[in-house]
């Protein structure tokens, strides 16, 4: 802002910076030019920014607006504007007023304590309740029933290590060289 040079014309009230013309308030360049000529900067401000113009705006009497009791009755009803469906997915929740309270959150099943109906202790569930495990194992032997058979797990195929990259043979000459090398290795070890 200060490195650029702008031309100021005090007679035309213009500056090449254009701020003076847009807002009516003097820009930095205009103030410097006015003070260099030893003039008063308030003489170059637009008339609508002067206090006298402000007072003249409120000089005439401003009448109050009549209320709805004084309105003339109408013979026809006024219809609302036609409804136009907005683009996008409609909101499912209404917007609440600023003073309106938020509804309490609904109880979440994942945050509730896992109480089992047999032992009624926190943190015990069907998989990790020692009372039920002991209870079920004792009943199975007392009743004369054999314990349940556990199914064998399926064999898991080992995965390749991630650092091994599958190599592809791109040329016929490389393939021949590898075949010959594999043939010499197998014949030499046999």
N, C-alpha and C positions, 0 to 999 in steps of 0.2 A: 504494500500500500504506500509506503513512504519512499520506496526506491523508484517508482514511476513518476513521470512528469506529466502534469495535466494543465491544459490551458483554461483560464478563468476569465470570463467576460462579465465585469461588474454591471455594465449598463444593461445587458440583456438578461442578467441573473442566470447565467449558464456556466457549467463546468463540464469538461469532457469526461469526468468521472461519472456523471449522470445522476448522482445521488441527490443533488440539490434540486434538479428538475422533478424527480420522482416523488420525494417526500416533502419538499418545501423547507426542510431543515438544512442549514448550511453544512457543507462537507468540510473536511480538514483543509483542503486546498483553497476553498473560498474564504475561510476564516483567515488563513495566512495572507491571502491577497488583500483582504479588507484591512487587516491590522498593519500591513506594510504601507497602505495608503493613509493610515491613521484615521479611518472612519469607524463609526459605531456599528458592530455586527447586527444589532437588533433592527437597524433600518433596512437590512437586506432580507429579512425573514418575510415569508408570504403573509398576506393579510389575515388569512383564516387562522393563523396561530397566535394572533395578538389578543390580549385580554379584552380590548374594546369590542372585537368581533364576537367574542364569547358572550359578553354582556348584552350585545344587541340581539343575539339569538333568543335570549330569554326575556327581552323587554316587553313583547306583547303578552297579553293574558293567555294562559293555557287553560282551556276549559276541561272540566272533568268528563270522563266517559260515562254515559248513562248505563244503568244496570239492566238486567233482564226483565225487571218489572215494567220498565218503560218501553220495551220493544213492541212493535206493531204486530198484532196477530196475523198469522199466515193461513191461507185456505188449503194449502197442499203440504204434504209431508216431505221432509228432506230424506232421501235415501242415502245410505252409506256408499262410498265408492265401490266399484266392482272389484271382487276378489280375484287376485291373480296369484296362481300357485308359484311359489318361489322355487328356484333351482336348488338341487341338492337334497340330501336326506333330511326329513323334518326332525325337529327336536322332540325327544321323548319326555324330557323334564322341563317344567316351566321355570322361567327365571324368577327368582325370589326377590322380594322387596328388600331394601337396605336394612330395615329394622327387624325383618323376619328371622326367626331362629331356624337353625338347621335341624332336621329330624335326627333322632339318635340312630346310630348305625345298627343294622340288623345283626343278630348274633351269627357268627361265622362258625361253621361246623369244624373247620380246621383249627380254630383257636380254642375250642372247648376242651377241657381236660378229658383224657381218655379213661373214663371209669368203666370197669367191666362189672356186669351185674352180679358176678359171683364173689370176687374179692373186694370190690369197691375201694380200690386204692389208686391214687393218681399215678399216671405213667405206665400202668399195666394194661396191656392189650392182649389179643388172642395169641400173638406170636411170643410176647415177652412176659407172660404172667407165670411166675414160678408156682403159684398156688394151683393153678389149673393143670400145669404139667405134672406135678406130683399127684394130684387128685386123679387124673386120667390114667396114669401109669399104674396106680394102686388098684383102680377099679378093673383094669383090663386083666390083671393077674388074678384078682379075687373072683371074678365072674367065670373063670375057666377059659376065657377067650385068649387066643394068642395075640400078641401085639401086631398092629397093622404092618404089612410089608411096605418097605420103601422101594419105589421103582428105581431102577438103575438109571444113572444119568447118561445122556447120549454122548458119544465120543465127539470131542471137539477137534476139528481140523486145525492144526497150528497155522497161524498166519505168517506170511513172509515178513522178515524184518523190514522196517521202513527205509533203512539206509541202502538196501540192495536194490539196484535199479535194473530192470529187465532190459537186456541189450538186444538190439535188432541188427541183423546183418544187412547192410545196405548194398554191398556190391558182390558180384560173383567171385571176384578174385579173393576177397577176404574170406568168403565161405570155403573156397578150396584150400586156402592156407590153414584154416582151423580144422578142416576135415583131415588133412595130412598130419597135422600135429596130434590130433586125437588118435589116428591110426598108428603113429610111431610110439606113442605112450602106451597103448594097449598091447602092441607087439613086444615092446621092450620089457614089460612087467610080466608077461606070460611065460 
